[in-house]
Amino acid sequence: MVAIHLQDSVQDQGEYLFGLLFSILGLPCRFVAHRRQQQGQRVLINYGKPLSARESEEYLTPEGWLIDIPSYPYLRGVRQRAGKEIPEVSSTVSYKEENIPFYYPYQRFSPSEGRVLLYYEDGSGAVVEKGRTIQFGFDIVASAGYLLNCTEEKLVERRDKIGRFKAQFSPRWEMGLLSQATIDRYVNILREIIACCCRRQGIPLVYKWYWPCGKNFAVYLSHDVDRVYKREFYTIAAKTFWMMKKLFSGRLRAAVSDALRLAKAVLSRQNDYWNFEKWMDLEDRYGAKSTFFFLKGRKVGRYGRRYNLRKLAQVIKTLSQNGWEVGLHGSYYSYNRMDRLRKEREELEAILGRKVRGHRQHYLRFDPEISYSCCQGAGLEYDTTLGYSDRAGYRAGTGFPFRPFDGQRGRPLDLFEIPL
């Protein structure tokens, strides 16, 4: 078991972040606060102010190893800037032919300061081994917190016309980093460093694989049920509006094409939008089950509901009774309204006849500072909205489920987030 010592200044977020990192690692860990608890450790991670050589000897066995991760205010040679600190990609660490970014200031090591285990992009030392200590030159923990808490969204004010933070607004998009699950790379770095400490002592490193049966990944299948009727009033009205707009703007060919498609949709007896049975049959053939998120809103229209949920009661119950999950597709106006979201959940539960646990927001409207708490307060157990509306990418820097941190209460929420 790995012991972790945290300085008081990093206690709350430190416990949360290490707990998450080690849950992905599959390693047990315990937090130690007093020297009596710290004595006799084989592997100790210290985070915060670096320990002196004398202090580390008091805490470890004669063969034990210390992993020292200074929080960035304690990094040697780092000047603190006055005013609000805005994290940015400071540099990258070269790891297995990939450049892993980190945030906040950092410290370089020369070969004379120890055996270099990891290098920065400029060739200087990022992590060094000296004696029975492995020293980090960058704050890998705060960097994980920066990503997981979606800190960049608090610093970048730009939003689209319906209030979403799009991928193109992220500084990471400009650097080509949105496709990289950076926190998962941090986990791999920690695993390798801990394994190094164990090898030096001749002890095995045994960890539990995150996914069952040693699988490398898991897939979460889901469907947002936005429309179920091809000839609904809103769809026909909207298509007619755009057709007329093209006609009056002189785009005759495009208007005629739209008119033909609209006529086909109105006159055809086939409803191409009703595919519940097709999806059930397809998933059954592959032994899979998915989640169907149903929309419950007050207003009819582009941003409101597109069907009467009570008219779908039978298909909703059929899905649930046959092993598919029914979740809530939170309405356009509910992403920051806990009371409205709770009412929508209760109305769906009244039709379903059992508890609704999962949720995804309509139009992917989601503000991490507000929406997480709204979901928990509405009685939901997990959300799976956290992604971008304009392209694929790791909005929180990880592909693993996690519990968001409540900064006001200083502890994780009871809600799970499954990144989209």
Secondary structure, DSSP 8 states (H G I E B T S, - for coil): -EEEEE-GGGHHHHHHHHHHHHHHHT--EEEE-SHHHHTTEEEEEEEES---HHHHHHHEEEEEEEEEEE-GGGSTT----SS-----EEEEEEETTEEEEEES----B-GGGSEEEEEETTS-EEEEEETTEEEESS-HHHHHHHHHTTHHHHH-----TTS---GGGSHHHHTT-TTS-HHHHHHHHHHHHHHHHHHHHT-------SSGGG-S-----EEEE----TT-HHHHHHHHHHHHHHHHTT-HHHHHHHHHHHHHHHH-S--TT--HHHHHHHHHHTT---EEEEE--SSBSSSSBSS-GGGGHHHHHHHHHTT-EEEEEE-TT-TT-HHHHHHHHHHHHHHHSS---EEEEGGG---HHHHHHHHHHTT-SEE---S-SSS---TTS-SS-B--EETTTTEE-S-EE---
